[in-house]
Amino acid sequence: MSRPSDRWVSIALSVLLHGALLAALVYGWMLFRRPPRPAPTLAIEARVVDARAVRGEPTPQPPPPATAPQSEPPPGAIGPPQPTPEELAQREQQREQAEQAAAQRAAEEKAAQEKAAKEKAAKEAAERQAQERTQRLAEAEEKSEAEADLKRSLAAEQADAARSGPALANWEAMIAAKITRAWLRPPTARPGIECMLYVTQVPGGEVTQVRVGECNGDPAVRQSIEAAVYRASPLPPPPDPALFDRNLKIDFKPD
């Protein structure tokens, strides 16, 4: 006869057995569903070396890869489109305008060069004329100065000749005679008075200055002779105008 406790033990063992079977089924299903892990590999770096290179033999170069021949594209497939007649006409017009502008610029440059050349030639001609005119004026001045020098030399020679001649002696004698007539002889004047007079006159014979030089008379005589010269002014003119001299040297001998 079985006891109740044995029955409960059988039930518990049956439950545990079914639970273990269920857990095993679930674990197997999970292992079946998981993707397999890749096998581990070992990374090795290597380089292929030809045995002929190791032995020192030349290594043949691989032939270049063959290139496929390029086929020419059909006309009109590649490239700009052909210009229209309007565009061709516009390009021709632009070309003609550019040629006309270039021709006009060339003509203007040529005209400017010709103008500059003419102005330069005119300037050089004016400078030459100025130089020639200046040279002619200088030559004329030199010629006139030479002529004036010649005239002065001739006049001086004529004056020297006149002064060295009897005309000058006669004029000086006329002046001395007029001074003698104007002299008021002082009581202290003795016979044989002789004095050298230096007289300055202006054209017309007006006396402006008198100085008594060497004289054998006393002061009263010298003063009276100086006063006589001023009284004799104006002095008589020379017979020849070339004989006129502003500074006269008169040998006064009243006796």
Secondary structure in CASP SS format (residue, H / E / C, confidence):
PFRMAT SS
TARGET T0000
AUTHOR 0000-0000-0000
METHOD secondary structure of the structure
MODEL  1
M C 1.00
S C 1.00
R C 1.00
P H 1.00
S H 1.00
D H 1.00
R H 1.00
W H 1.00
V H 1.00
S H 1.00
I H 1.00
A H 1.00
L H 1.00
S H 1.00
V H 1.00
L H 1.00
L H 1.00
H H 1.00
G H 1.00
A H 1.00
L H 1.00
L H 1.00
A H 1.00
A H 1.00
L H 1.00
V H 1.00
Y H 1.00
G H 1.00
W H 1.00
M H 1.00
L H 1.00
F H 1.00
R H 1.00
R C 1.00
P C 1.00
P C 1.00
R C 1.00
P C 1.00
A C 1.00
P C 1.00
T C 1.00
L C 1.00
A C 1.00
I C 1.00
E C 1.00
A C 1.00
R C 1.00
V C 1.00
V C 1.00
D C 1.00
A H 1.00
R H 1.00
A H 1.00
V H 1.00
R H 1.00
G C 1.00
E C 1.00
P C 1.00
T C 1.00
P C 1.00
Q C 1.00
P C 1.00
P C 1.00
P C 1.00
P C 1.00
A C 1.00
T C 1.00
A C 1.00
P C 1.00
Q C 1.00
S C 1.00
E C 1.00
P C 1.00
P C 1.00
P C 1.00
G C 1.00
A C 1.00
I C 1.00
G C 1.00
P C 1.00
P C 1.00
Q C 1.00
P C 1.00
T C 1.00
P H 1.00
E H 1.00
E H 1.00
L H 1.00
A H 1.00
Q H 1.00
R H 1.00
E H 1.00
Q H 1.00
Q H 1.00
R H 1.00
E H 1.00
Q H 1.00
A H 1.00
E H 1.00
Q H 1.00
A H 1.00
A H 1.00
A H 1.00
Q H 1.00
R H 1.00
A H 1.00
A H 1.00
E H 1.00
E H 1.00
K H 1.00
A H 1.00
A H 1.00
Q H 1.00
E H 1.00
K H 1.00
A H 1.00
A H 1.00
K H 1.00
E H 1.00
K H 1.00
A H 1.00
A H 1.00
K H 1.00
E H 1.00
A H 1.00
A H 1.00
E H 1.00
R H 1.00
Q H 1.00
A H 1.00
Q H 1.00
E H 1.00
R H 1.00
T H 1.00
Q H 1.00
R H 1.00
L H 1.00
A H 1.00
E H 1.00
A H 1.00
E H 1.00
E H 1.00
K H 1.00
S H 1.00
E H 1.00
A H 1.00
E H 1.00
A H 1.00
D H 1.00
L H 1.00
K H 1.00
R H 1.00
S H 1.00
L H 1.00
A H 1.00
A H 1.00
E H 1.00
Q H 1.00
A H 1.00
D H 1.00
A H 1.00
A H 1.00
R H 1.00
S H 1.00
G C 1.00
P H 1.00
A H 1.00
L H 1.00
A H 1.00
N H 1.00
W H 1.00
E H 1.00
A H 1.00
M H 1.00
I H 1.00
A H 1.00
A H 1.00
K H 1.00
I H 1.00
T H 1.00
R H 1.00
A H 1.00
W C 1.00
L C 1.00
R C 1.00
P C 1.00
P C 1.00
T C 1.00
A C 1.00
R C 1.00
P C 1.00
G C 1.00
I C 1.00
E C 1.00
C E 1.00
M E 1.00
L E 1.00
Y E 1.00
V E 1.00
T E 1.00
Q E 1.00
V C 1.00
P C 1.00
G C 1.00
G C 1.00
E C 1.00
V E 1.00
T E 1.00
Q E 1.00
V E 1.00
R E 1.00
V E 1.00
G E 1.00
E E 1.00
C E 1.00
N C 1.00
G C 1.00
D C 1.00
P H 1.00
A H 1.00
V H 1.00
R H 1.00
Q H 1.00
S H 1.00
I H 1.00
E H 1.00
A H 1.00
A H 1.00
V H 1.00
Y H 1.00
R H 1.00
A H 1.00
S C 1.00
P C 1.00
L C 1.00
P C 1.00
P C 1.00
P C 1.00
P C 1.00
D C 1.00
P H 1.00
A H 1.00
L H 1.00
F C 1.00
D C 1.00
R C 1.00
N E 1.00
L E 1.00
K E 1.00
I E 1.00
D E 1.00
F E 1.00
K C 1.00
P C 1.00
D C 1.00
END
